[in-house]
């Protein structure tokens, strides 16, 4: 009985479980059918609106500015070389790197002992040549006297011969006497010829002595010139560079000892593209006399100088493009040859052009305008110039319209936007970021600035004053550390 009762209980529980499972399955099926039978809910679609910055399209007269990079050079640079070899015996106190010298100042002296001995020997040769010339002149006078005596004797011998010939014709003389007289006359004529030859040799001796004296005088001038070359002077006032000599050193002939640079006659050489060069030509095709501004950035402190275009390079260098231009600087305190500078040149003014951000223009020279209902419209403009982060464009019928300042791939014709007009609000300049330096970092920066000899004294003092403050501009610190390599 107990077994039968337990079997019935288990069968009942199994039947109840199966019934519950069947009921749950029916409920799930009905819920799925009801869900699938329902119509989908429709959500209201809203158009996406983008916020964009806009600037006005205003036509005006703008003077473009051409920007290039160049190098400062000196129009007068002299290589100081030793004309003669020898030992350096004397050096001027300011004959050092960066030393300033005056025109005609003695820079150094080379030992002149050997050249003085050569000059003395040449002077002795001149004395010998002069004595030889005087002796030759006396010999000529004696030769002329001897020739005159020989002529007189020849005349007498000829008379004696004629007299003997007359006596023979009258029958008084003898043939032997005539022959003796004729032979004596012939010998007298021969003596005259010998004396003439002696006179010619004496006159040739004068020519030889004159030539010898001229050569000795030339040798004296050359020896004096080489002696003068032992004293090296400055041809013009300037600054010394690349000094490579000390007192007591042996120098060779034509060895470069230093370079003399005229720091007051500076010019800047810079390269521009051919298109930019064409815009700097006048109506006659010549380089315009345009003003030039040169800027040297020294640790955040700008040194500025003014100048004018002077000339263009005669040819395009191998592997180069564009044109090489030169501009003469009027007054450039603090600049040195070799400085890398920024050159700005004002081009002729352009009429009826608009200045827009460069980000407002795409590669097809298209801009986006704000049309009715704040929707975008595409317009094509003509690109005239690029000025840094701006562009100068020209178009008709767009004056007064609003242009999207920054284009993105999401913007296009017909897109609805929300214009952000901030042109009425003046931009407030932000204060430069300041940083506090540790004593070790401050000392390291100060030592680097003090050791920089290429920086002008006024700029160096200005930077040192900034480093001595409790807080230093972060831009100045970054520039110094970037040049320190850390």
C-alpha positions, 0 to 999 in steps of 0.5 A, a space after each residue: 500500500 505504501 508503494 502504491 500511494 507513493 507511486 500515485 503521488 509521483 504520477 500526480 506531481 509529474 502530471 501537474 508539472 507537464 500541465 504547467 509547462 504546457 500552459 507556459 508554452 501557450 502563454 509565450 506563443 500568444 505573447 509572441 503572436 500578439 507582438 508580431 501582430 502589432 503595427 510598428 510605432 512611427 517616431 517623428 523625424 527631426 533634421 540635424 542642424 550644425 553650428 558653424 562660425 560665419 564671417 562676412 564677405 566684405 570687398 576692400 582694398 588690401 595690400 598683400 604681404 610676401 613672406 620669405 626666409 633669408 640669410 643676412 650677408 655682408 656686402 664687404 667681406 675681406 679675407 686677411 691672408 699672409 702675402 709672405 711667409 714667416 713668423 708672427 712677431 706682433 699682433 694687435 690687442 683686438 685681433 681676436 674673434 669678434 674684435 672691431 678694427 679701424 681702417 688702416 690699423 695695423 693688425 699683425 707683423 711678420 718677422 722682416 729680417 730676411 726681407 730686409 737683408 734681401 732689400 739691402 742686397 738689392 740696394 747694393 746691386 743698385 750702387 754697383 749698377 750706377 757705378 758701372 753706368 758711370 764707368 761706361 759713360 767715361 769709356 764712351 768719352 775716351 772712345 770718342 776721343 780716340 776715334 777723333 785722334 784716329 780720324 786725324 791720323 788717317 787724314 794726315 796719312 791720306 795727305 802723305 799718300 797724295 803728296 807721294 803720288 804727286 811727286 811720282 807723277 812729276 818724276 821726282 818720287 819713287 814707286 816704293 815711297 808711294 807704296 809705303 805711303 799708301 800702306 800707311 794710309 790703309 793702316 790709318 783707315 783700319 785704325 779708325 774702324 777699330 776705334 769706331 768698333 770700340 766706341 760702339 762697344 762702349 755705347 752698348 756697355 752704357 745700354 747694358 748698365 742702364 738695363 742692369 740699373 733698371 732691373 736693380 731698381 725693379 728688384 728694389 721695389 719688389 723687395 720693398 713691397 714684400 717688406 711692406 707686406 710683412 705689416 698687415 693692416 685693415 682696409 676698412 673698419 669692421 669686425 674680425 671673424 675666423 681668427 686662426 693665428 697667435 703670436 710666434 706662429 709660422 705662417 705660410 704665404 697666402 694662408 688665411 689668417 682671419 676674415 674682416 666683415 663690415 657689419 654696417 654694410 649688411 644685406 639679406 639674401 632670400 629666395 622666392 618662387 617665380 610667380 612671386 618674383 613676377 609680382 615684384 616686377 614693374 611695367 618695364 620688367 625690372 625689379 621694383 624698388 620695394 621696401 623690405 622688413 626683416 625680422 629676427 626672432 631671438 627667444 621671443 624678442 624680435 629684432 626688426 630692420 628696414 631695407 629696399 630691394 637692390 638686385 636679383 640673382 643672375 642665374 638659377 643655381 643648380 638644383 634650385 628653383 625660383 629667384 634669388 633676391 637681395 635687399 640692402 638694409 638701412 640700419 640693422 643693429 643687432 644683426 650679424 652675417 649668417 642670421 636666419 631671418 624672416 623677410 616681408 615685402 609689401 606688394 602692390 595693393 589689390 582692389 575689391 578683394 575679400 579676406 577669408 580664413 584659409 579653412 573656408 576655401 576648398 581645393 576647388 575654390 568653393 566657399 559655403 554661403 548662408 542662404 535662406 532659412 539658414 541653409 548652405 549654398 555653394 559659390 565659386 570664387 577666384 583665389 588671388 593670394 594666400 596670406 598665412 592662415 588667410 586667403 584673398 579671394 574675389 567674386 561678384 555679387 557676394 558682398 555682404 553675404 555670410 561665409 562659413 569660416 571652417 568647412 568640414 566633410 559634414 557640410 554641403 549645399 542645402 544643409 541647415 546650420 545655426 550661424 555663430 556670429 562673433 565678429 561683434 565681440 572683440 577678442 580679448 587677448 590672453 595673458 601669456 602663460 607663466 611658469 615657476 622655475 626651480 633654482 637649478 633650472 633657472 641657473 641652467 637657462 641663465 648660464 646658456 643665455 649668458 654663454 650665447 655670444 651671437 645674441 645682441 647685448 640688449 636682447 640678452 639682458 632682456 631675456 636675463 631680466 625675464 629669467 630673474 623674475 619669480 614667474 617666466 613666460 612659458 614661451 621664452 622657456 620653451 624656446 631656450 630649452 629647444 635650442 639647448 637640446 633639452 
